Amino acid sequence: MMRAVMDKSMLRSLISRAGIIPMDDLNIEYTSDGWRIGIRDSSNIALLEIIVWSNTMQSYECDPYDAEKGEKPQNASVPFKRFIEAVNVLPDGEVVTITDDGAYMRLDA
C-alpha cells in the first residue's frame, strides 16, 4: 500500500517532465525513499529516470519490503494518457492524495 500527498502543481510538473518521451504507460516504483519513475520510449532509444523523494511530498507512506527475503518494491504501471486526464479534472490549487493498494490507483483532491 502506498499513499502520497502533494500539491497538484507538483504532480503536473512531474507529468510535464515525464511527457518529453513518448510512452504508453507510466511505470512507478514505490520505495521507502519515494517514487522512482523509469521511462523508455517504445524503441528503447530514449531513457529518463525521475526520482520524487518522499521529503518533497507533504506526506508519504509506503509498506516496507525486505529485499533479503526476496521481496520486491511495489510497482505501478498506469496508462499515461489516462493519468493525465485524471489529474486534469482535479481542481487547481488543491492538494492531491494518491493511494495505490496494488490493484487500483486512486487520486483524490
C-alpha positions as CSV (number, residue, x, y, z in Angstrom):
1,M,0.0,0.0,0.0
2,M,1.3,3.4,-0.9
3,R,-0.2,6.8,0.0
4,A,1.3,10.1,-1.1
5,V,0.0,13.7,-0.6
6,M,1.3,16.5,-2.8
7,D,0.3,19.7,-4.5
8,K,-1.4,19.3,-7.8
9,S,1.2,21.7,-9.3
10,M,4.0,19.3,-8.3
11,L,2.1,16.4,-9.9
12,R,1.5,18.4,-13.1
13,S,5.3,19.3,-13.2
14,L,6.1,15.6,-12.9
15,I,3.7,14.8,-15.8
16,S,5.3,17.6,-17.9
17,R,8.8,16.2,-17.4
18,A,7.8,12.6,-18.0
19,G,5.9,13.6,-21.2
20,I,9.1,14.6,-23.0
21,I,9.5,10.9,-24.0
22,P,6.5,9.4,-25.9
23,M,5.2,6.4,-23.9
24,D,2.1,4.4,-23.3
25,D,2.5,3.6,-19.6
26,L,4.0,5.5,-16.7
27,N,5.9,2.9,-14.6
28,I,6.4,3.9,-10.9
29,E,8.4,2.0,-8.3
30,Y,7.4,2.9,-4.7
31,T,10.3,2.7,-2.2
32,S,10.7,3.9,1.3
33,D,12.5,6.9,-0.1
34,G,9.8,7.9,-2.5
35,W,9.0,7.3,-6.2
36,R,11.4,6.1,-8.9
37,I,9.9,6.6,-12.4
38,G,11.7,4.9,-15.3
39,I,10.6,6.0,-18.8
40,R,11.6,4.4,-22.1
41,D,10.2,5.0,-25.5
42,S,8.9,2.1,-27.5
43,S,12.2,1.6,-29.4
44,N,14.3,1.7,-26.2
45,I,16.3,4.6,-27.5
46,A,15.3,7.4,-25.1
47,L,15.5,6.8,-21.4
48,L,14.6,9.0,-18.5
49,E,14.6,8.4,-14.8
50,I,12.7,10.7,-12.4
51,I,13.0,10.4,-8.6
52,V,10.5,12.0,-6.4
53,W,11.9,12.0,-2.8
54,S,9.5,11.4,0.0
55,N,10.6,14.6,1.7
56,T,9.4,16.7,-1.2
57,M,5.8,15.4,-0.7
58,Q,3.5,16.7,2.1
59,S,3.0,13.2,3.3
60,Y,4.2,9.8,2.1
61,E,3.6,6.2,3.4
62,C,4.7,3.0,1.7
63,D,4.6,-0.5,3.0
64,P,8.2,-1.7,3.5
65,Y,9.7,-4.6,1.7
66,D,12.6,-6.9,2.6
67,A,15.0,-7.5,-0.2
68,E,16.8,-10.2,1.8
69,K,13.6,-12.3,1.8
70,G,13.3,-11.9,-2.0
71,E,10.5,-9.3,-1.7
72,K,10.5,-6.5,-4.4
73,P,9.4,-2.9,-4.2
74,Q,5.8,-2.1,-5.1
75,N,5.3,-1.1,-8.7
76,A,2.5,0.5,-10.7
77,S,2.0,0.8,-14.4
78,V,-0.5,3.4,-15.3
79,P,-1.7,4.4,-18.8
80,F,0.0,7.7,-19.2
81,K,-2.8,9.5,-21.1
82,R,-5.4,8.3,-18.6
83,F,-3.2,9.5,-15.7
84,I,-3.0,13.0,-17.4
85,E,-6.8,13.1,-17.8
86,A,-7.4,12.2,-14.2
87,V,-5.0,14.9,-12.9
88,N,-6.5,17.5,-15.3
89,V,-10.0,17.1,-13.8
90,L,-8.8,17.8,-10.3
91,P,-9.3,21.3,-9.1
92,D,-6.3,23.7,-9.5
93,G,-4.5,24.8,-6.3
94,E,-5.6,21.7,-4.4
95,V,-3.6,19.1,-2.5
96,V,-3.8,15.6,-4.2
97,T,-3.8,12.3,-2.4
98,I,-2.7,9.4,-4.4
99,T,-3.4,5.9,-3.0
100,D,-2.3,2.6,-4.6
101,D,-3.3,-0.7,-3.0
102,G,-1.6,-2.8,-5.6
103,A,-4.8,-3.3,-7.6
104,Y,-6.0,0.3,-8.1
105,M,-4.6,3.8,-8.1
106,R,-6.9,6.5,-6.7
107,L,-6.4,10.2,-7.0
108,D,-8.4,12.5,-4.6
109,A,-8.4,16.3,-4.1
